[in-house]
Amino acid sequence: MKKIVKKLAVGLLITAFICVAAGAAVNIYGTDKITGYGRELISGIKNIFVSSGENDDSLSDTPQTPQNSMQSNKDKEQEVTVSLIPGGQSFGVKFYADGVMVVGVSDVTGQDGKASSPAYDAGIRVKDIIKTVDGRSISSNEELISIVRASEGQALKIEAERDGEGFTATVTPVSDEKGEYKIGLTVRDSTAGIGTITYYDPVNHTFAALGHGINDTDTQQLLPLRRGEVLGADIFGIVKGQIGSPGELQGTFRENSDIGILYENSAEGIFGELNEGFVYPAQPIPTAEKSEVKEGPATIMCTIDDSGVQEFEIEIVNIINTQKTTKNMLIKVTDPDLLAATGGIVQGMSGSPIIQNGKLIGAVTHVLVNDPTEGYAIFIENMMAH
């Protein structure tokens, strides 16, 4: 059974997140090429924003003795319950990385017919993030290409990061058979896609979405955020999920519909601010701590067509990874209307809020390839930590 909640005046965007566009992966070792838009990888499902995997940071699950349990209850009585507006709206995002990420390395065939990879020989590897070249900040593929081509074969000092640690490499471009200088890298500077809003805080106009990070589609590495634009989006179709073939919501960005910005990309979701004056139609509801979440019936809120946000029935099958920050619950879609429409969880539903006993408890994050009716979810407590 479905319950239509209300259509949002300004639509929003979709892993189970859909890639509308992954920034062009530009080849700087041969003919420039643009790859197709990536799709996030959700336990084997590809979609625009690739799930970043599990975080080893843990939240304490230390059993309480009767004495400290009573003290804890007293503390809780003094705490103020946080209330947030549950989302479910589809939204679009344009994501621009802080630097350019290396997504491929290859040889350059020089005018002498010999093949070499200047960047690789200098120590640069896939997943490295190039920040500066000869002291100039790099924020786009085009900037890097321009500097390399203008080098005339002179050595370039590249400042980059690997696993959060900075390093320097000296790369000498090679003139290829066409006389263009190359360094043997394929890089990416941006991506874009559609996802689902998890919650909105009307007090400070902040929101959270996806329940997982935006990762590069080739390396599955969490992309460092330089800036991000939040856009309105419309859902116009559904590719139904099947065993071994995850489905997806089909959507488009609305033209001239900038409604906010992103300020953080993390393993637990993306976070940002919506423009002042943005009006959410729903009302705030209490949020639940992870200890309040129980196995059993719940609902999710999402947008699968032009009817707006709808509420569908699910089952929390198992509570797992309570000490992890992601993949905390195994969920199963039980609503016949959603199963008929999508086959279960599909790409684009990442971030769909989960409601249980009148409280916001988490968000959908992944779908299982071998059973699209099931997937993973994150505790809302872990998203709110940001």
C-alpha positions in Angstrom: 0.0 0.0 0.0 1.3 3.4 -0.8 0.4 6.8 0.7 1.0 9.9 -1.3 2.6 12.4 1.0 2.7 15.6 -1.1 4.4 16.8 -4.2 7.3 19.1 -3.6 7.1 22.4 -5.5 10.8 22.3 -6.3 11.9 18.8 -7.0 15.3 17.4 -5.9 17.8 14.7 -7.1 19.0 10.2 -6.9 22.7 5.3 -5.3 21.0 3.2 -5.1 22.3 7.2 -6.7 22.0 7.7 -10.5 24.7 9.2 -12.6 23.3 11.7 -15.0 26.8 12.8 -15.9 30.3 11.8 -14.7 32.7 14.6 -15.5 34.6 13.8 -18.6 37.5 11.5 -18.0 40.1 13.3 -20.2 43.0 11.3 -21.6 46.2 13.3 -21.5 48.2 10.6 -23.3 46.5 10.3 -26.6 43.2 11.4 -28.2 41.1 13.1 -25.5 38.1 10.9 -24.7 35.0 11.4 -22.7 33.7 8.4 -20.9 30.0 7.7 -20.5 28.4 8.8 -17.3 29.2 6.6 -14.4 26.6 4.9 -12.3 26.9 4.3 -8.5 28.2 0.9 -7.4 25.8 -0.4 -4.8 26.9 -3.8 -3.7 27.5 -4.4 -7.3 25.0 -1.9 -8.6 26.4 0.8 -10.7 25.1 4.3 -10.2 26.4 7.9 -10.4 27.6 8.1 -6.9 29.6 5.1 -5.9 29.2 4.0 -2.3 32.5 4.6 -0.4 32.3 1.4 1.6 32.4 0.9 5.3 34.1 3.1 7.8 36.1 1.5 10.6 35.1 4.2 13.1 32.8 2.7 15.7 30.1 4.0 18.0 30.3 2.5 21.5 27.9 -0.4 22.1 29.2 -1.1 25.7 26.5 -2.9 27.7 25.2 -0.8 30.6 25.1 -2.0 34.2 21.9 -1.2 36.1 23.7 1.7 37.8 25.0 3.4 34.7 21.8 2.6 32.9 19.8 4.6 35.5 22.2 7.5 35.1 21.9 7.2 31.3 18.1 7.4 31.6 18.4 10.5 33.7 20.7 12.1 31.1 18.3 11.2 28.3 15.4 12.8 30.2 17.4 16.0 30.1 18.3 15.7 26.4 16.2 17.5 23.8 14.9 15.2 21.1 16.1 16.4 17.6 13.3 16.7 15.1 13.9 16.9 11.3 11.7 17.0 8.2 12.0 13.7 6.3 12.7 14.1 2.7 12.0 11.6 -0.1 12.3 14.2 -2.9 14.5 13.5 -5.9 17.2 16.1 -6.5 20.1 16.7 -8.9 23.7 17.5 -8.0 26.6 18.8 -9.9 29.8 17.9 -8.1 33.1 19.6 -8.7 36.2 17.9 -7.2 39.0 19.7 -5.3 41.7 19.1 -7.8 41.6 16.4 -10.5 41.6 12.6 -9.8 43.8 10.2 -11.7 41.5 7.5 -13.1 43.9 5.9 -15.5 47.6 5.7 -16.6 49.0 4.7 -20.0 52.0 5.0 -22.3 52.7 7.9 -24.7 54.3 7.0 -28.0 56.9 9.6 -28.7 58.1 10.9 -32.0 61.0 8.5 -31.8 58.5 5.6 -31.7 59.3 4.7 -28.1 56.5 4.2 -25.5 56.7 5.6 -22.0 54.5 6.9 -19.2 56.0 10.1 -17.8 53.5 10.4 -15.0 53.8 6.8 -13.9 57.6 6.9 -14.1 57.4 10.0 -11.8 55.4 8.0 -9.2 51.9 9.1 -9.9 49.2 6.4 -9.6 45.5 5.8 -10.1 43.4 7.4 -7.3 46.0 10.2 -6.8 44.5 13.7 -6.7 46.5 16.4 -8.5 46.3 19.7 -6.7 48.8 22.0 -8.3 51.2 22.1 -11.3 54.2 24.5 -11.0 52.4 26.3 -8.2 49.1 26.8 -10.2 46.0 25.3 -8.6 44.2 22.7 -10.8 40.4 22.7 -10.7 39.6 21.3 -14.1 40.8 18.8 -16.7 41.2 21.6 -19.2 43.6 23.5 -16.9 45.9 20.4 -16.6 45.8 19.8 -20.3 46.6 23.4 -21.1 49.7 23.4 -18.8 51.0 20.1 -20.2 50.6 21.2 -23.8 52.3 24.5 -23.2 55.2 22.9 -21.3 57.3 22.4 -24.5 58.7 19.3 -22.8 60.0 21.2 -19.7 59.7 19.3 -16.4 56.6 20.1 -14.4 56.4 20.0 -10.6 53.1 18.3 -9.5 51.7 18.5 -6.0 49.3 15.7 -5.3 47.6 13.7 -2.6 47.4 10.0 -2.0 45.3 8.6 0.9 45.2 12.1 2.4 49.0 12.5 2.4 50.6 15.1 0.1 53.6 14.4 -2.1 55.5 16.0 -5.0 56.4 14.5 -8.4 58.4 15.9 -11.2 57.0 14.9 -14.6 58.5 15.6 -18.0 55.9 15.6 -20.8 56.6 13.7 -24.0 55.8 15.0 -27.5 53.6 12.3 -29.2 53.5 11.4 -32.9 51.3 14.5 -33.5 53.6 16.8 -31.7 51.3 17.3 -28.7 52.8 17.0 -25.2 51.3 14.3 -23.0 52.1 12.8 -19.6 50.2 9.5 -19.7 47.2 10.2 -17.4 43.4 10.1 -17.6 41.8 12.5 -15.1 38.4 13.5 -13.9 37.3 16.7 -12.3 33.5 16.4 -11.8 30.4 14.3 -11.8 26.7 14.7 -11.7 23.6 12.7 -10.8 20.3 12.2 -9.2 19.6 11.1 -5.7 17.1 11.4 -2.8 16.9 13.8 0.1 17.0 12.2 3.5 16.2 15.1 5.8 15.9 18.8 6.0 16.5 21.1 9.0 14.3 24.1 8.6 16.1 26.0 11.4 19.4 26.3 9.6 18.3 25.3 6.0 20.7 22.3 5.9 20.0 19.0 4.4 21.4 15.5 4.1 21.1 13.0 1.3 22.2 9.6 -0.2 23.5 8.0 3.0 26.8 7.3 1.3 29.5 9.4 -0.4 30.0 10.4 -4.0 32.8 8.3 -5.3 34.7 8.3 -8.6 33.0 5.8 -11.0 36.3 4.3 -12.1 38.4 4.2 -8.9 35.5 4.1 -6.3 37.5 6.6 -4.3 35.6 9.2 -2.3 35.9 12.4 -4.4 37.2 15.5 -2.5 34.6 18.3 -2.8 35.5 21.7 -4.1 32.0 22.9 -4.7 28.6 21.4 -5.5 25.3 22.6 -6.9 21.9 21.3 -5.8 19.3 21.3 -8.6 15.7 20.5 -9.1 15.0 17.2 -10.9 12.1 15.3 -12.4 11.6 11.5 -12.6 10.2 10.5 -16.0 10.7 6.7 -16.0 11.7 3.5 -14.3 13.9 0.6 -15.3 12.6 -2.2 -13.1 15.1 -4.1 -11.1 15.7 -7.8 -11.7 17.9 -10.5 -10.2 21.4 -9.7 -11.4 20.4 -6.5 -13.1 19.7 -3.5 -10.8 17.0 -1.1 -11.9 17.1 2.7 -11.9 14.9 5.8 -11.7 15.3 7.8 -14.9 15.4 11.6 -14.3 16.6 14.9 -15.6 17.8 18.1 -14.1 15.4 21.1 -14.3 16.9 24.1 -16.2 17.7 27.1 -14.1 16.7 25.4 -10.9 19.6 26.0 -8.5 18.2 25.4 -5.0 21.3 25.0 -2.9 24.9 24.1 -2.4 26.9 21.2 -1.0 29.5 21.6 1.6 30.5 18.1 2.6 31.0 14.7 0.9 31.5 11.8 3.3 31.1 8.1 3.6 27.8 8.7 5.5 26.2 11.0 2.9 26.4 14.4 1.3 25.4 17.5 3.2 24.6 21.1 2.2 22.4 24.1 2.5 19.2 25.0 0.6 18.4 28.5 -0.4 16.6 30.7 2.0 12.9 30.8 1.2 12.9 27.2 0.2 9.7 25.7 1.6 9.3 22.0 2.6 5.7 20.8 2.6 6.2 18.2 5.4 6.4 18.7 9.2 9.4 17.8 11.4 9.3 14.4 13.2 11.5 13.1 16.0 14.8 11.2 15.1 15.7 7.9 16.7 18.9 6.8 18.2 20.3 3.5 16.8 19.3 1.7 20.1 15.6 2.5 19.3 15.6 0.9 15.9 13.9 -2.5 15.9 13.6 -5.4 13.4 10.1 -5.4 11.9 7.8 -3.1 9.9 8.8 0.3 8.7 8.3 2.6 5.8 10.4 4.5 3.3 9.6 7.8 1.5 10.7 8.3 -2.1 9.8 9.7 -5.5 9.3 7.3 -8.3 7.1 9.3 -10.7 5.4 12.7 -11.1 3.1 12.1 -8.1 5.7 13.4 -5.7 6.8 11.8 -2.5 5.1 8.6 -1.6 5.4 6.3 1.4 6.0 2.6 1.0 6.1 -0.4 3.4 9.4 -2.2 4.1 10.7 -4.7 6.7 13.8 -4.2 8.7 15.1 -7.8 8.4 18.2 -7.5 10.5 20.2 -4.9 12.4 23.9 -5.3 11.6 27.1 -3.4 11.9 26.0 -1.3 14.9 29.6 -0.4 15.5 30.1 0.8 11.9 28.9 4.0 10.4 27.4 2.5 7.2 25.4 -0.5 6.2 23.7 -0.8 9.6 20.5 -2.5 8.6 19.3 -5.1 6.1 15.9 -4.1 4.7 13.4 -5.7 2.4 10.7 -4.0 0.3 7.3 -5.5 1.1 4.9 -2.9 -0.4 3.1 -4.5 -3.4 2.8 -1.1 -5.2 6.5 -0.4 -5.0 7.4 -4.0 -6.0 5.1 -3.7 -9.0 6.6 -0.3 -10.1 10.3 -0.8 -9.4 10.9 -4.4 -8.5 12.3 -3.2 -5.1 15.2 -0.9 -4.4 16.6 0.8 -7.5 19.3 3.3 -8.3 18.1 6.7 -7.5 16.5 5.7 -4.2 19.7 6.2 -2.1 18.9 8.6 0.7 15.2 7.6 0.9 14.3 8.2 4.6 13.1 5.3 6.7 10.3 5.9 9.3 9.5 3.5 12.2 7.1 4.2 15.0 6.8 7.8 14.0 10.5 8.5 14.1 13.1 9.1 11.4 15.5 6.1 11.9 17.7 5.9 8.8 18.1 6.0 5.0 18.3 3.5 2.1 21.9 3.2 0.7 22.4 0.0 -1.2 20.5 -2.7 -3.1 21.6 -6.3 -3.4 22.2 -7.4 -7.0 21.1 -10.9 -6.4 17.8 -9.8 -4.8 16.6 -6.2 -5.7 13.9 -6.4 -3.1 16.6 -6.2 -0.4 19.3 -3.7 0.4 21.2 -1.9 3.1 20.4 1.2 5.2 22.3 3.6 7.5 21.3 4.8 10.9 20.1 8.4 10.9 22.3 8.9 14.0 25.3 8.2 11.9 24.3 10.8 9.3 23.5 13.4 11.9 27.0 13.1 13.3 28.0 15.4 10.4 
